[in-house]
Amino acid sequence: MRLRLPVLLLSAALLAGCASVPAPAGPAASASLQGDAARPAQAQGWVRSELYFGVGREDGPSERSQTDAIGEERWRAFLDTEVTPRFPDGLTVFDAYGQWLFRGAPEPNRLRTKVLVILHEDTPERRADIEAIRLAWKEATGHQSVLWSRQPVEVSF
């Protein structure tokens, strides 16, 4: 009899360990996507435009006069006057380093770069806004180009 009691208690403990915790009564609440016309919950027909602006003094051989470095104050003024009025809903800027090889040059040119990222609807009006920004930069700085890269994206805000 003495042996049976410990065996029964051990068996009861083992069986109790096999019991599972009851599942929650219902699914956990989750956030829902909300949006408006400028920031839809989900949208199609949008693109990610990246614009590459040289802001440092060019370093490398060139037959044209090299531009001076463009300071942070001048860059911010350009954003305020040329970019933000066209894309007031938002944008992103990254500091980067760039280099390229002019045709026939023996070495690449190198300079500090700002990468401007804008997510926008792929419409003729938005593309015209991007072109206006590129032209304004070239006119303001004397730079020959502003690289524009576009790719389709799915967005959700």
DSSP file with accessible surface (Angstrom, degrees, kcal/mol):
  #  RESIDUE AA STRUCTURE BP1 BP2  ACC     N-H-->O    O-->H-N    N-H-->O    O-->H-N    TCO  KAPPA ALPHA  PHI   PSI    X-CA   Y-CA   Z-CA
    1    1 A M     >        0   0  184      0, 0.0     4,-1.3     0, 0.0     3,-0.0   0.000 360.0 360.0 360.0 -39.8    0.0    0.0    0.0
    2    2 A R  T  4  +     0   0  225      1,-0.2     3,-0.0     2,-0.2     0, 0.0   0.850 360.0  49.3 -62.0 -33.6    2.8    2.4    0.8
    3    3 A L  T  > S+     0   0  134      1,-0.2     4,-1.6     2,-0.2    -1,-0.2   0.854 104.4  59.5 -74.5 -31.4    4.3    1.9   -2.7
    4    4 A R  H  > S+     0   0  174      1,-0.2     4,-2.8     2,-0.2     5,-0.2   0.882  98.0  57.8 -68.2 -38.2    1.0    2.6   -4.4
    5    5 A L  H  X S+     0   0  107     -4,-1.3     4,-2.6     2,-0.2     5,-0.2   0.953 108.4  44.2 -61.4 -49.1    0.5    6.1   -2.9
    6    6 A P  H  > S+     0   0   71      0, 0.0     4,-2.6     0, 0.0     5,-0.2   0.909 114.6  50.6 -62.8 -36.8    3.8    7.5   -4.3
    7    7 A V  H  X S+     0   0   79     -4,-1.6     4,-2.6     2,-0.2    -2,-0.2   0.928 111.2  48.2 -66.0 -40.6    3.1    5.8   -7.7
    8    8 A L  H  X S+     0   0  112     -4,-2.8     4,-2.5     2,-0.2    -1,-0.2   0.921 112.5  48.0 -66.0 -41.2   -0.3    7.3   -7.8
    9    9 A L  H  X S+     0   0  114     -4,-2.6     4,-2.4    -5,-0.2    -2,-0.2   0.919 112.9  48.6 -65.3 -41.8    1.0   10.8   -6.9
   10   10 A L  H  X S+     0   0  109     -4,-2.6     4,-2.5    -5,-0.2     5,-0.2   0.929 112.1  49.0 -63.8 -42.6    3.7   10.5   -9.5
   11   11 A S  H  X S+     0   0   56     -4,-2.6     4,-2.4    -5,-0.2     5,-0.2   0.916 110.9  50.2 -62.7 -42.4    1.2    9.4  -12.1
   12   12 A A  H  X S+     0   0   57     -4,-2.5     4,-2.3     1,-0.2    -1,-0.2   0.917 110.8  49.5 -64.0 -40.4   -1.2   12.2  -11.2
   13   13 A A  H  X S+     0   0   61     -4,-2.4     4,-1.8     2,-0.2    -2,-0.2   0.915 111.3  48.9 -65.2 -42.2    1.7   14.8  -11.5
   14   14 A L  H  X S+     0   0  115     -4,-2.5     4,-0.8     2,-0.2    -2,-0.2   0.918 112.1  48.1 -64.4 -41.4    2.7   13.4  -14.9
   15   15 A L  H >X S+     0   0  130     -4,-2.4     3,-0.6     1,-0.2     4,-0.5   0.893 108.6  54.2 -66.7 -37.2   -0.9   13.5  -16.2
   16   16 A A  H >< S+     0   0   69     -4,-2.3     3,-1.0     1,-0.2    -1,-0.2   0.878 103.4  57.0 -64.3 -34.7   -1.3   17.0  -14.9
   17   17 A G  H 3< S+     0   0   65     -4,-1.8    -1,-0.2     1,-0.2    -2,-0.2   0.750 101.5  57.5 -68.0 -21.3    1.8   18.1  -16.9
   18   18 A C  H << S+     0   0  106     -4,-0.8    -1,-0.2    -3,-0.6    -2,-0.2   0.620  82.0 106.9 -83.8 -13.1    0.2   16.8  -20.1
   19   19 A A    <<  -     0   0   76     -3,-1.0     2,-0.3    -4,-0.5    -3,-0.0  -0.388  65.8-135.5 -66.7 143.7   -2.8   19.1  -19.7
   20   20 A S        -     0   0  108     -2,-0.1    -1,-0.1     1,-0.0    -2,-0.1  -0.692  16.3-107.4-100.9 158.0   -2.8   22.0  -22.1
   21   21 A V        -     0   0  131     -2,-0.3    -1,-0.0     1,-0.1     0, 0.0  -0.616  46.5-103.9 -78.9 135.3   -3.6   25.6  -21.4
   22   22 A P        -     0   0  113      0, 0.0    -1,-0.1     0, 0.0     3,-0.1  -0.280  37.4-108.3 -62.8 145.5   -7.0   26.6  -22.9
   23   23 A A        -     0   0   87      1,-0.1    -3,-0.0     2,-0.1     0, 0.0  -0.372  43.8 -89.1 -69.3 151.8   -6.9   28.6  -26.1
   24   24 A P        -     0   0  115      0, 0.0    -1,-0.1     0, 0.0     4,-0.0  -0.260  37.6-114.2 -59.5 154.9   -7.9   32.3  -26.0
   25   25 A A  S    S-     0   0  119     -3,-0.1    -2,-0.1     1,-0.0     0, 0.0   0.850  88.1  -3.6 -63.1 -37.6  -11.6   33.0  -26.4
   26   26 A G  S    S-     0   0   43      3,-0.0     3,-0.1     1,-0.0    -1,-0.0  -0.911  91.9 -66.1-148.2 173.5  -11.2   34.8  -29.7
   27   27 A P        -     0   0  134      0, 0.0     2,-0.1     0, 0.0     3,-0.1  -0.344  58.8-102.1 -66.2 147.7   -8.6   36.1  -32.2
   28   28 A A        -     0   0   94      1,-0.1     2,-0.1    -4,-0.0     0, 0.0  -0.398  40.5-105.1 -68.1 144.9   -6.4   38.9  -30.9
   29   29 A A        -     0   0  108     -2,-0.1     2,-0.3    -3,-0.1    -1,-0.1  -0.417  41.1-166.6 -68.9 144.1   -7.3   42.4  -32.2
   30   30 A S        -     0   0  111     -2,-0.1     2,-0.1    -3,-0.1    -1,-0.0  -0.927  26.2 -94.2-131.7 160.5   -5.0   43.7  -34.9
   31   31 A A        -     0   0  101     -2,-0.3     2,-0.3     1,-0.0     0, 0.0  -0.362  37.4-141.7 -69.6 147.8   -4.4   47.1  -36.4
   32   32 A S        -     0   0   86     -2,-0.1     2,-0.3     0, 0.0    -1,-0.0  -0.851  18.7-110.0-110.8 150.3   -6.3   48.0  -39.5
   33   33 A L        +     0   0  100     -2,-0.3     2,-0.3     2,-0.0     8,-0.1  -0.611  38.6 179.4 -78.5 135.0   -5.0   49.9  -42.5
   34   34 A Q        +     0   0  145    123,-0.4     2,-0.3    -2,-0.3   123,-0.1  -0.930   6.4 158.5-130.1 156.1   -6.5   53.3  -43.0
   35   35 A G        -     0   0   48     -2,-0.3     2,-0.2     5,-0.1   121,-0.0  -0.945  24.9-143.0-160.6-178.6   -5.7   55.9  -45.6
   36   36 A D        -     0   0   75      3,-1.5    -2,-0.0    -2,-0.3     5,-0.0  -0.801  50.8 -75.9-143.1-174.2   -6.8   58.9  -47.5
   37   37 A A  S    S+     0   0  102     -2,-0.2    -1,-0.0     1,-0.2     0, 0.0   0.885 131.3  38.6 -59.8 -38.5   -6.4   60.2  -51.1
   38   38 A A  S    S+     0   0   31      1,-0.3    -1,-0.2    -3,-0.0    51,-0.0   0.805 130.3  29.7 -82.2 -29.0   -2.8   61.2  -50.6
   39   39 A R  S    S-     0   0   98    118,-0.0    -3,-1.5     3,-0.0    -1,-0.3  -0.689  84.5-167.7-131.6  78.2   -1.8   58.2  -48.4
   40   40 A P        -     0   0   25      0, 0.0   117,-1.6     0, 0.0     3,-0.2  -0.235  32.1-121.9 -69.2 156.7   -4.0   55.3  -49.4
   41   41 A A  S    S-     0   0   31      1,-0.3     2,-0.3   115,-0.2    -7,-0.1   0.902 101.2  -3.1 -61.5 -40.7   -4.2   52.1  -47.3
   42   42 A Q  S    S-     0   0  152    114,-0.2     2,-0.3    -9,-0.1    -1,-0.3  -0.980  77.2-177.3-147.9 144.7   -3.1   50.3  -50.4
   43   43 A A  E     -A  155   0A  15    112,-1.8   112,-1.1    -2,-0.3     2,-0.3  -0.994  12.1-160.5-145.4 150.9   -2.3   51.6  -53.9
   44   44 A Q  E    S+     0   0A 175     -2,-0.3     3,-0.1   110,-0.1   110,-0.1  -0.840  71.6  48.9-122.1 162.7   -1.3   50.4  -57.3
   45   45 A G  E    S+     0   0A  55     -2,-0.3    77,-2.8     1,-0.3     2,-0.3   0.764  80.2 130.8  79.8  23.7    0.2   52.4  -60.1
   46   46 A W  E     -AB 153 121A  19    107,-0.8   107,-2.1    75,-0.3     2,-0.3  -0.746  38.7-158.6-106.5 158.1    2.8   54.0  -57.9
   47   47 A V  E     -AB 152 120A   6     73,-3.0    73,-2.3    -2,-0.3     2,-0.6  -0.924  18.2-129.8-131.2 158.1    6.6   54.3  -58.6
   48   48 A R  E     -AB 151 119A  74    103,-3.0   103,-1.3    -2,-0.3     2,-0.5  -0.956  27.9-164.3-105.2 113.9    9.6   54.9  -56.5
   49   49 A S  E     -AB 150 118A   1     69,-3.0    69,-2.6    -2,-0.6     2,-0.5  -0.880   4.2-167.8-100.1 131.1   11.7   57.7  -58.0
   50   50 A E  E     -AB 149 117A  25     99,-3.0    99,-2.7    -2,-0.5     2,-0.4  -0.984   1.6-168.0-117.1 128.0   15.3   58.1  -56.9
   51   51 A L  E     -AB 148 116A   1     65,-2.7    65,-3.0    -2,-0.5     2,-0.6  -0.964   8.8-151.1-116.4 133.7   17.1   61.3  -58.0
   52   52 A Y  E     -AB 147 115A  77     95,-2.2    95,-1.0    -2,-0.4     2,-0.5  -0.921  14.3-174.5-111.5 115.8   20.9   61.5  -57.5
   53   53 A F  E     - B   0 114A   0     61,-3.0    61,-2.9    -2,-0.6     2,-0.4  -0.936  20.8-136.1-112.9 123.9   22.3   65.0  -56.9
   54   54 A G  E     + B   0 113A  13     -2,-0.5    59,-0.3    91,-0.3    89,-0.1  -0.628  31.8 163.7 -75.2 129.4   26.0   65.7  -56.7
   55   55 A V        +     0   0    1     57,-2.6    15,-4.0    -2,-0.4    58,-0.2   0.477  48.3  78.3-124.6  -8.1   26.7   68.1  -53.8
   56   56 A G  S    S-     0   0    4     56,-1.7     2,-0.3    13,-0.3    11,-0.1  -0.540  93.2 -87.5 -97.3 166.6   30.4   67.8  -53.3
   57   57 A R        -     0   0  129     -2,-0.2    55,-0.2     1,-0.1    11,-0.2  -0.574  54.1-106.9 -69.8 132.3   33.2   69.3  -55.3
   58   58 A E        -     0   0    6      9,-0.7     2,-0.6    -2,-0.3    53,-0.2  -0.366  31.6-158.8 -64.7 138.5   34.1   67.0  -58.2
   59   59 A D  B     +C  110   0A 106     51,-1.7    51,-1.7    -2,-0.1    -1,-0.1  -0.946  51.9  51.8-123.2 105.6   37.3   65.2  -57.7
   60   60 A G  S    S-     0   0   19     -2,-0.6    49,-0.2    49,-0.2     2,-0.1  -0.804  91.6 -47.9 151.3 170.8   38.9   63.9  -60.9
   61   61 A P        +     0   0   46      0, 0.0     2,-0.3     0, 0.0    41,-0.2  -0.399  59.1 156.2 -70.9 142.3   39.9   64.9  -64.4
   62   62 A S        -     0   0   42     -2,-0.1     4,-0.1     1,-0.1    -2,-0.1  -0.941  43.4-143.4-162.3 144.4   37.5   66.9  -66.4
   63   63 A E  S    S+     0   0  209     -2,-0.3     2,-0.2     2,-0.1    -1,-0.1   0.595  86.3  73.3 -85.0 -11.8   37.6   69.4  -69.3
   64   64 A R  S    S-     0   0   55      1,-0.1     2,-0.2    -3,-0.0    -2,-0.0  -0.666 100.7 -89.5 -98.4 159.6   34.8   71.4  -67.9
   65   65 A S        -     0   0  105     -2,-0.2     2,-0.3     1,-0.1    -2,-0.1  -0.445  46.3-124.0 -67.8 135.6   35.1   73.7  -64.9
   66   66 A Q        -     0   0   51     -2,-0.2     2,-0.1    -4,-0.1    -1,-0.1  -0.586  23.4-119.5 -84.5 144.0   34.3   71.8  -61.7
   67   67 A T        -     0   0   22     -2,-0.3    -9,-0.7   -11,-0.1     2,-0.1  -0.424  23.7-110.9 -82.5 154.9   31.6   73.0  -59.4
   68   68 A D        -     0   0  121    -11,-0.2    -1,-0.1     1,-0.1   -10,-0.0  -0.399  46.9 -83.3 -74.6 161.5   32.1   74.0  -55.8
   69   69 A A        -     0   0   55     -2,-0.1     2,-0.6   -12,-0.1   -13,-0.3  -0.333  40.0-130.6 -63.0 145.8   30.7   72.0  -53.1
   70   70 A I        -     0   0    5    -15,-4.0    -1,-0.1    -3,-0.1    71,-0.0  -0.907  25.2-137.2-103.3 119.7   27.0   72.6  -52.3
   71   71 A G     >  -     0   0   42     -2,-0.6     4,-2.4     1,-0.1     5,-0.2  -0.202  21.7-106.0 -75.7 167.2   26.4   73.2  -48.6
   72   72 A E  H  > S+     0   0   87      1,-0.2     4,-2.7     2,-0.2     5,-0.2   0.870 119.0  55.3 -60.9 -37.5   23.6   71.8  -46.5
   73   73 A E  H  > S+     0   0  176      1,-0.2     4,-2.1     2,-0.2    -1,-0.2   0.929 109.9  45.4 -64.0 -43.3   21.9   75.2  -46.3
   74   74 A R  H  > S+     0   0  120      2,-0.2     4,-2.1     1,-0.2    -1,-0.2   0.898 112.8  51.1 -67.1 -40.1   21.8   75.5  -50.1
   75   75 A W  H  X S+     0   0    3     -4,-2.4     4,-2.4     2,-0.2    -2,-0.2   0.940 110.8  48.3 -61.3 -46.3   20.6   72.0  -50.5
   76   76 A R  H  X S+     0   0  147     -4,-2.7     4,-2.7     1,-0.2    -2,-0.2   0.889 109.3  53.2 -63.4 -38.2   17.8   72.6  -47.9
   77   77 A A  H  X S+     0   0   49     -4,-2.1     4,-2.3    -5,-0.2     5,-0.3   0.911 108.6  50.2 -62.8 -40.3   16.8   75.8  -49.7
   78   78 A F  H  X>S+     0   0   15     -4,-2.1     4,-3.0     2,-0.2     5,-1.0   0.932 110.9  48.8 -62.9 -45.1   16.5   73.8  -53.0
   79   79 A L  I  X>S+     0   0   17     -4,-2.4     5,-3.1     1,-0.2     4,-0.7   0.930 113.0  48.5 -58.2 -43.9   14.3   71.2  -51.2
   80   80 A D  I  <5S+     0   0  108     -4,-2.7    -1,-0.2     3,-0.2    -2,-0.2   0.849 121.9  31.9 -66.8 -36.7   12.1   74.0  -49.8
   81   81 A T  I  <5S+     0   0   89     -4,-2.3    -2,-0.2    -5,-0.2    -1,-0.2   0.818 132.9  21.5 -93.7 -32.5   11.7   75.9  -53.1
   82   82 A E  I  <5S+     0   0   56     -4,-3.0     4,-0.3    -5,-0.3    -3,-0.2   0.782 127.7  30.7-107.9 -34.7   11.8   73.2  -55.8
   83   83 A V  I >X<S+     0   0    0     -5,-1.0     4,-2.2    -4,-0.7     3,-0.8   0.921 112.1  51.6 -96.3 -54.9   10.9   69.8  -54.3
   84   84 A T  T 34<S+     0   0   57     -5,-3.1    -4,-0.1     1,-0.3     6,-0.1   0.877 106.4  54.6 -58.2 -40.6    8.6   70.2  -51.3
   85   85 A P  T 34 S+     0   0   84      0, 0.0    -1,-0.3     0, 0.0    -2,-0.1   0.860 114.8  42.1 -61.9 -29.4    6.0   72.4  -53.2
   86   86 A R  T <4 S+     0   0   64     -3,-0.8    -2,-0.2    -4,-0.3    -3,-0.1   0.781 130.8  24.7 -84.7 -30.5    5.8   69.6  -55.9
   87   87 A F    ><  +     0   0    9     -4,-2.2     3,-1.2     1,-0.1    -1,-0.2  -0.544  69.2 156.5-132.6  68.1    5.7   66.7  -53.4
   88   88 A P  T 3   +     0   0   88      0, 0.0     3,-0.1     0, 0.0    -1,-0.1   0.690  63.3  72.9 -71.0 -15.9    4.4   68.1  -50.1
   89   89 A D  T 3  S-     0   0  102      1,-0.2     2,-0.2    -3,-0.1    -5,-0.1   0.616 112.0 -64.8 -78.8 -11.2    3.2   64.7  -48.8
   90   90 A G    <   -     0   0   43     -3,-1.2     2,-0.3    -6,-0.1    -1,-0.2  -0.580  46.6-173.9 143.4 156.7    6.7   63.4  -48.1
   91   91 A L        -     0   0   55     -2,-0.2     2,-0.4    27,-0.1    27,-0.2  -0.955  19.0-129.8-164.3 170.1   10.1   62.4  -49.4
   92   92 A T  E     -D  117   0A  71     25,-2.3    25,-3.4    -2,-0.3     2,-0.4  -0.995  12.9-161.1-134.7 142.8   13.4   60.9  -48.1
   93   93 A V  E     -D  116   0A  47     -2,-0.4     2,-0.4    23,-0.2    23,-0.2  -0.988   5.7-169.8-126.5 132.5   17.0   62.1  -48.6
   94   94 A F  E     -D  115   0A 105     21,-2.6    21,-2.9    -2,-0.4     2,-0.4  -0.948  21.4-130.3-116.2 142.5   20.1   59.9  -48.1
   95   95 A D  E     +D  114   0A 119     -2,-0.4     2,-0.3    19,-0.2    19,-0.2  -0.761  43.6 159.8 -84.6 136.8   23.7   61.1  -48.0
   96   96 A A  E     -D  113   0A  42     17,-3.0    17,-2.6    -2,-0.4     2,-0.4  -0.828  39.2-116.2-146.3 179.5   25.8   59.0  -50.4
   97   97 A Y  E     -D  112   0A 139     -2,-0.3     2,-0.3    15,-0.2    15,-0.2  -0.977  32.5-171.4-123.8 137.1   29.0   58.9  -52.3
   98   98 A G  E     +D  111   0A  18     13,-2.6    13,-2.3    -2,-0.4     2,-0.3  -0.946  11.5 177.0-132.0 154.8   29.0   58.8  -56.1
   99   99 A Q  E     +D  110   0A 101     -2,-0.3     2,-0.3    11,-0.2    11,-0.2  -0.986   4.6 169.1-150.5 152.1   31.5   58.3  -58.9
  100  100 A W  E     -D  109   0A  91      9,-1.8     9,-3.1    -2,-0.3     2,-0.6  -0.976  31.0-118.9-155.7 163.0   31.2   58.0  -62.7
  101  101 A L        -     0   0  105     -2,-0.3     2,-0.1     7,-0.3     3,-0.1  -0.936  23.3-139.5-113.4 115.7   33.5   58.0  -65.7
  102  102 A F    >   -     0   0   46     -2,-0.6     3,-2.4     5,-0.4     5,-0.0  -0.441  45.5 -82.1 -65.2 149.4   33.2   60.8  -68.2
  103  103 A R  T 3  S+     0   0  252      1,-0.3    -1,-0.1    -2,-0.1     0, 0.0  -0.309 115.8   4.4 -55.2 126.6   33.5   59.5  -71.8
  104  104 A G  T 3  S+     0   0   87      1,-0.3    -1,-0.3    -3,-0.1    -2,-0.1   0.399  95.7 135.1  81.0  -4.6   37.2   59.3  -72.6
  105  105 A A    <   -     0   0   21     -3,-2.4    -1,-0.3     1,-0.1     4,-0.0  -0.550  52.5-143.7 -79.0 143.8   38.4   60.2  -69.1
  106  106 A P  S    S+     0   0  114      0, 0.0    -1,-0.1     0, 0.0    -2,-0.0   0.747  82.4  30.2 -77.8 -23.4   41.2   58.0  -67.7
  107  107 A E  S    S-     0   0  108    -46,-0.1    -5,-0.4    -7,-0.0     2,-0.1  -0.957  87.0-104.4-133.7 154.1   39.8   58.2  -64.1
  108  108 A P        -     0   0   28      0, 0.0     2,-0.3     0, 0.0    -7,-0.3  -0.390  29.0-123.3 -75.1 153.1   36.4   58.4  -62.5
  109  109 A N  E     - D   0 100A   0     -9,-3.1    -9,-1.8   -49,-0.2     2,-0.4  -0.760  30.0-162.4 -88.6 145.9   35.1   61.6  -61.0
  110  110 A R  E     +CD  59  99A  82    -51,-1.7   -51,-1.7    -2,-0.3     2,-0.3  -0.984  18.3 148.0-132.7 142.0   34.0   61.3  -57.3
  111  111 A L  E     - D   0  98A   8    -13,-2.3   -13,-2.6    -2,-0.4   -53,-0.1  -0.983  48.7 -84.8-165.2 161.3   31.8   63.4  -55.1
  112  112 A R  E     - D   0  97A 122     -2,-0.3   -57,-2.6   -15,-0.2   -56,-1.7  -0.382  49.8-162.8 -65.3 149.3   29.4   63.5  -52.2
  113  113 A T  E     -BD  54  96A  11    -17,-2.6   -17,-3.0   -59,-0.3     2,-0.5  -0.957  20.0-144.1-138.7 149.1   25.8   62.9  -53.4
  114  114 A K  E     -BD  53  95A   5    -61,-2.9   -61,-3.0    -2,-0.3     2,-0.6  -0.971  15.6-155.1-110.6 131.2   22.3   63.4  -52.1
  115  115 A V  E     -BD  52  94A  11    -21,-2.9   -21,-2.6    -2,-0.5     2,-0.5  -0.946   7.1-160.7-107.6 119.1   19.8   60.7  -53.0
  116  116 A L  E     -BD  51  93A   0    -65,-3.0   -65,-2.7    -2,-0.6     2,-0.5  -0.889   4.9-165.3-101.5 124.5   16.2   61.9  -53.1
  117  117 A V  E     +BD  50  92A   9    -25,-3.4   -25,-2.3    -2,-0.5     2,-0.4  -0.958  10.1 175.1-114.8 126.3   13.5   59.2  -52.8
  118  118 A I  E     -B   49   0A   3    -69,-2.6   -69,-3.0    -2,-0.5     2,-0.5  -0.998  18.8-154.7-131.7 127.6    9.9   60.0  -53.7
  119  119 A L  E     +B   48   0A  72     -2,-0.4     2,-0.3   -71,-0.2   -71,-0.2  -0.905  37.1 149.0 -97.5 125.1    7.0   57.5  -53.8
  120  120 A H  E     -B   47   0A   5    -73,-2.3   -73,-3.0    -2,-0.5     2,-0.1  -0.970  51.1 -80.5-152.7 164.2    4.3   58.9  -56.1
  121  121 A E  E     -B   46   0A 104     -2,-0.3     2,-1.5   -75,-0.2   -75,-0.3  -0.405  45.8-118.3 -66.1 144.7    1.6   58.0  -58.5
  122  122 A D        +     0   0   62    -77,-2.8    -1,-0.1    -2,-0.1   -76,-0.0  -0.657  64.5 134.0 -88.9  83.0    2.9   57.2  -62.0
  123  123 A T     >  -     0   0   37     -2,-1.5     4,-2.4     1,-0.1     5,-0.2  -0.890  69.8-110.7-127.2 160.1    1.1   60.0  -63.9
  124  124 A P  H  > S+     0   0   82      0, 0.0     4,-2.3     0, 0.0     5,-0.2   0.881 118.3  54.6 -57.6 -36.0    2.3   62.5  -66.6
  125  125 A E  H  > S+     0   0  123      2,-0.2     4,-1.9     1,-0.2     5,-0.1   0.919 109.1  45.9 -64.8 -45.0    1.9   65.3  -64.0
  126  126 A R  H  > S+     0   0   66      2,-0.2     4,-2.1     1,-0.2    -1,-0.2   0.898 112.4  50.8 -66.6 -39.4    4.2   63.6  -61.5
  127  127 A R  H  X S+     0   0   80     -4,-2.4     4,-2.4     1,-0.2    -2,-0.2   0.905 109.2  51.9 -64.1 -38.2    6.8   62.8  -64.1
  128  128 A A  H  X S+     0   0   57     -4,-2.3     4,-2.4    -5,-0.2    -1,-0.2   0.883 107.2  53.4 -64.6 -37.1    6.7   66.4  -65.2
  129  129 A D  H  X S+     0   0   33     -4,-1.9     4,-2.0     2,-0.2    -2,-0.2   0.911 108.7  49.2 -63.2 -42.0    7.3   67.5  -61.6
  130  130 A I  H  X S+     0   0    0     -4,-2.1     4,-2.4     2,-0.2    -2,-0.2   0.938 111.1  49.3 -62.7 -45.1   10.4   65.2  -61.5
  131  131 A E  H  X S+     0   0   84     -4,-2.4     4,-2.6     1,-0.2    -2,-0.2   0.895 108.6  53.5 -62.1 -38.0   11.7   66.6  -64.7
  132  132 A A  H  X S+     0   0   30     -4,-2.4     4,-2.5     1,-0.2    -1,-0.2   0.897 108.6  49.8 -64.3 -38.9   11.2   70.2  -63.4
  133  133 A I  H  X S+     0   0    0     -4,-2.0     4,-2.2     2,-0.2    -2,-0.2   0.930 111.3  48.7 -64.1 -45.7   13.2   69.3  -60.3
  134  134 A R  H  X S+     0   0   44     -4,-2.4     4,-2.2     1,-0.2    -2,-0.2   0.932 113.3  46.8 -60.3 -46.3   16.0   67.9  -62.4
  135  135 A L  H  X S+     0   0   89     -4,-2.6     4,-2.7     1,-0.2     5,-0.2   0.920 110.0  53.2 -63.4 -43.1   16.1   71.0  -64.6
  136  136 A A  H  X S+     0   0   14     -4,-2.5     4,-2.4     1,-0.2    -1,-0.2   0.903 109.7  49.0 -60.5 -40.4   16.0   73.4  -61.7
  137  137 A W  H  X S+     0   0    3     -4,-2.2     4,-2.2     2,-0.2     6,-0.4   0.938 111.4  48.3 -64.8 -45.5   19.0   71.6  -60.1
  138  138 A K  H  X S+     0   0   63     -4,-2.2     4,-2.3     1,-0.2    -2,-0.2   0.911 114.5  46.2 -63.4 -39.7   21.0   71.7  -63.4
  139  139 A E  H  < S+     0   0  144     -4,-2.7    -1,-0.2     1,-0.2    -2,-0.2   0.894 115.0  46.9 -68.4 -39.4   20.2   75.4  -63.9
  140  140 A A  H  < S+     0   0   54     -4,-2.4    -2,-0.2    -5,-0.2    -1,-0.2   0.813 127.5  24.3 -72.7 -29.8   21.0   76.3  -60.2
  141  141 A T  H  < S-     0   0   19     -4,-2.2    -2,-0.2    -5,-0.2    -3,-0.2   0.602  94.9-121.9-113.8 -16.5   24.3   74.4  -60.1
  142  142 A G     <  +     0   0   49     -4,-2.3    -4,-0.2    -5,-0.3    -3,-0.1   0.533  58.9 152.2  80.7   6.1   25.6   74.1  -63.6
  143  143 A H        -     0   0   13     -6,-0.4    -1,-0.3    -5,-0.2    -2,-0.1  -0.375  46.8-137.8 -69.1 150.8   25.6   70.3  -63.3
  144  144 A Q  S    S+     0   0  117      1,-0.2     2,-0.3    -3,-0.1    -1,-0.1   0.735  74.5   6.6 -81.9 -24.9   25.2   68.4  -66.5
  145  145 A S        -     0   0   81     -8,-0.1     2,-0.4    -7,-0.0   -91,-0.3  -0.992  44.2-152.5-155.8 160.2   22.8   65.8  -65.1
  146  146 A V        -     0   0    0     -2,-0.3     2,-0.2   -93,-0.1   -93,-0.2  -0.963  35.5-129.9-132.2 114.1   20.7   64.4  -62.3
  147  147 A L  E     -A   52   0A 105    -95,-1.0   -95,-2.2    -2,-0.4     2,-0.5  -0.473  22.2-163.5 -67.7 134.3   20.3   60.7  -62.5
  148  148 A W  E     -A   51   0A  48    -97,-0.2     2,-0.4    -2,-0.2   -97,-0.2  -0.985   7.9-177.2-123.1 122.0   16.7   59.5  -62.3
  149  149 A S  E     -A   50   0A  46    -99,-2.7   -99,-3.0    -2,-0.5     2,-0.4  -0.970   6.0-174.0-117.1 132.6   15.8   55.9  -61.5
  150  150 A R  E     +A   49   0A 105     -2,-0.4  -101,-0.2  -101,-0.2    -2,-0.0  -0.978   8.6 168.9-128.5 143.6   12.2   54.7  -61.4
  151  151 A Q  E     -A   48   0A  87   -103,-1.3  -103,-3.0    -2,-0.4     2,-0.0  -0.988  38.0-105.0-150.1 142.4   10.7   51.4  -60.4
  152  152 A P  E     -A   47   0A 116      0, 0.0     2,-0.3     0, 0.0  -105,-0.3  -0.383  42.7-176.8 -64.8 145.0    7.1   50.3  -59.8
  153  153 A V  E     -A   46   0A  36   -107,-2.1  -107,-0.8    -2,-0.0     2,-0.5  -0.970  28.4-133.4-140.1 154.6    6.2   49.8  -56.1
  154  154 A E  E     -     0   0A 179     -2,-0.3     2,-0.3  -110,-0.1  -110,-0.1  -0.943  34.8-166.5-102.4 131.1    3.2   48.6  -54.1
  155  155 A V  E     +A   43   0A  15   -112,-1.1  -112,-1.8    -2,-0.5     2,-0.3  -0.862  18.3 179.2-121.8 155.6    2.6   51.1  -51.2
  156  156 A S              0   0   60     -2,-0.3  -115,-0.2  -114,-0.2  -114,-0.2  -0.951 360.0 360.0-151.7 133.1    0.6   51.0  -48.1
  157  157 A F              0   0   99   -117,-1.6  -123,-0.4    -2,-0.3  -118,-0.0  -0.823 360.0 360.0-115.0 360.0    0.3   53.8  -45.5
